[in-house]
Amino acid sequence: MSSHTQTVRRARQHTPPTSHRHPRPLGRAAPNRHRRWAGWAIAVAIAAAAIVAVAVGGRTSPTSVSGAAPTFQLASTAGGTVSLADYRGENVLLYFNEGVGCDACFYQMSKLEADGGLENEGVTVVPVVMNPVAQVAPELERFGIRTPYLVDPDGSVSRAYKTLGTGHHAELPGHSFVLVSADGRMLWRADYPGMWIDPATLAATVGAQLG
């Protein structure tokens, strides 16, 4: 089992320790207040992006797909490299997205983790971006994301899964999900150019595909 897969499973089992409050010096803003404002700002940005996407004709395009999923071996933010074969025996939802510079993309992943619906469906989410690990890691920390990301530096994997240009940039993957079965077959995919899909809706849709 790869270190990446072990990291995903450890993250699922991790329960943050109870924190203890300490007196805060006068005149210093509460960290939680900053996080709340950041969360609101990101949520507003997502809503604005969705409105723009609709205005320019953006729409979801969920479809059933078939055939063997293209294989890959990519660097992981957890260290080492990961291949699709490492997930044999698991249902996997590949999440291709624009990565660094797209706060809505990282916010989406943080909310997928918080919702837990895909995990309950027995599905492992594997995010894929084109940015270097050194650029992605700080964003995972900023958004509190525990799931390791895979890096597709030349876009070859994104291209193989036909996700390039499905969002706002021709040279980047859009906001695309591809469901791969435990035996390595593609079952379903959808592109969300609005840069958001409700986590509970996504989990229900994916669960229905798995029967």
WOBELLIN-V793458 format. One record per residue. N is the residue number from 1. RES is the residue in one letter. NEAR is the number of other ideal C-beta (glycine too) atoms within 10 Angstrom. Layout:
# WOBELLIN-V793458
n,res,near
N,RES,NEAR
N,RES,NEAR
This chain:
# WOBELLIN-V793458
n,res,near
1,M,7
2,S,18
3,S,15
4,H,24
5,T,18
6,Q,12
7,T,18
8,V,22
9,R,11
10,R,11
11,A,14
12,R,13
13,Q,6
14,H,9
15,T,5
16,P,6
17,P,6
18,T,5
19,S,6
20,H,5
21,R,5
22,H,5
23,P,5
24,R,10
25,P,5
26,L,5
27,G,5
28,R,7
29,A,9
30,A,9
31,P,9
32,N,8
33,R,9
34,H,10
35,R,11
36,R,11
37,W,11
38,A,14
39,G,13
40,W,10
41,A,11
42,I,17
43,A,14
44,V,10
45,A,16
46,I,19
47,A,13
48,A,12
49,A,21
50,A,17
51,I,12
52,V,14
53,A,20
54,V,12
55,A,8
56,V,9
57,G,7
58,G,21
59,R,10
60,T,13
61,S,12
62,P,14
63,T,9
64,S,10
65,V,15
66,S,8
67,G,8
68,A,11
69,A,21
70,P,17
71,T,11
72,F,19
73,Q,12
74,L,19
75,A,18
76,S,22
77,T,21
78,A,21
79,G,13
80,G,10
81,T,15
82,V,24
83,S,14
84,L,20
85,A,11
86,D,18
87,Y,21
88,R,11
89,G,8
90,E,15
91,N,20
92,V,20
93,L,23
94,L,27
95,Y,25
96,F,31
97,N,26
98,E,21
99,G,22
100,V,15
101,G,12
102,C,22
103,D,19
104,A,20
105,C,25
106,F,25
107,Y,20
108,Q,26
109,M,21
110,S,19
111,K,18
112,L,23
113,E,19
114,A,10
115,D,16
116,G,13
117,G,18
118,L,22
119,E,15
120,N,10
121,E,18
122,G,12
123,V,21
124,T,18
125,V,18
126,V,26
127,P,24
128,V,23
129,V,28
130,M,23
131,N,18
132,P,14
133,V,17
134,A,9
135,Q,14
136,V,24
137,A,15
138,P,10
139,E,21
140,L,18
141,E,9
142,R,12
143,F,19
144,G,12
145,I,20
146,R,14
147,T,21
148,P,25
149,Y,27
150,L,26
151,V,22
152,D,23
153,P,13
154,D,8
155,G,16
156,S,14
157,V,23
158,S,25
159,R,14
160,A,14
161,Y,23
162,K,16
163,T,26
164,L,20
165,G,15
166,T,22
167,G,25
168,H,17
169,H,13
170,A,8
171,E,9
172,L,22
173,P,29
174,G,23
175,H,28
176,S,23
177,F,24
178,V,23
179,L,22
180,V,26
181,S,15
182,A,13
183,D,10
184,G,17
185,R,13
186,M,18
187,L,18
188,W,20
189,R,22
190,A,18
191,D,23
192,Y,23
193,P,22
194,G,21
195,M,25
196,W,20
197,I,19
198,D,13
199,P,19
200,A,13
201,T,11
202,L,25
203,A,21
204,A,12
205,T,17
206,V,22
207,G,16
208,A,10
209,Q,16
210,L,14
211,G,5
